Amino acid sequence: MAQQDGLEAPPNLPEHRTTTKEKGHFCMAHCTCGWRGPARRARSQARTDAERHVTG
């Protein structure tokens, strides 16, 4: 399950901006609001997690 840190996006960045970061064999989605997705082996799944966070 995805984690929600409860942090708000900085005022100068009203949009959620997501990226993916790799750590070893895993990839995770991160957002400017502090949200982090679960570690995934498939980069495509991490990107899907990021898209769902932005649209959800």
C-alpha positions in Angstrom: 0.0 0.0 0.0 1.2 3.5 -0.8 2.4 5.8 2.0 1.1 9.3 2.6 3.3 11.5 4.7 0.7 14.2 5.2 2.9 16.9 3.8 1.5 19.6 1.6 3.0 20.8 -1.7 5.0 24.0 -1.3 2.9 27.1 -2.1 5.0 27.9 -5.2 4.3 24.4 -6.6 0.5 24.0 -6.4 0.6 21.0 -8.7 1.6 17.5 -7.7 4.9 16.8 -9.5 5.9 13.2 -9.5 9.2 11.5 -10.3 10.5 8.0 -10.1 13.7 7.1 -8.2 15.7 3.8 -8.4 17.3 2.1 -5.5 19.0 -1.1 -6.3 16.6 -3.3 -8.2 13.6 -1.3 -7.1 11.9 1.8 -8.4 9.6 4.1 -6.4 7.3 7.1 -7.3 7.8 10.3 -5.3 5.7 13.5 -5.3 6.5 17.1 -4.3 3.7 16.8 -1.6 5.7 14.2 0.2 3.8 11.1 -1.0 5.9 8.0 -1.8 4.7 4.9 -3.6 5.7 1.4 -2.8 8.9 -0.1 -4.1 8.3 -1.8 -7.4 10.6 -4.1 -9.5 8.8 -2.8 -12.7 9.5 0.9 -13.6 6.2 0.9 -15.5 4.3 0.0 -12.3 6.0 2.8 -10.4 5.0 5.3 -13.1 1.4 4.0 -12.9 1.5 4.6 -9.1 2.6 8.2 -9.8 -0.2 8.7 -12.3 -2.8 7.4 -10.0 -1.6 9.7 -7.2 -1.8 12.7 -9.4 -5.3 11.9 -10.8 -6.7 10.3 -7.6 
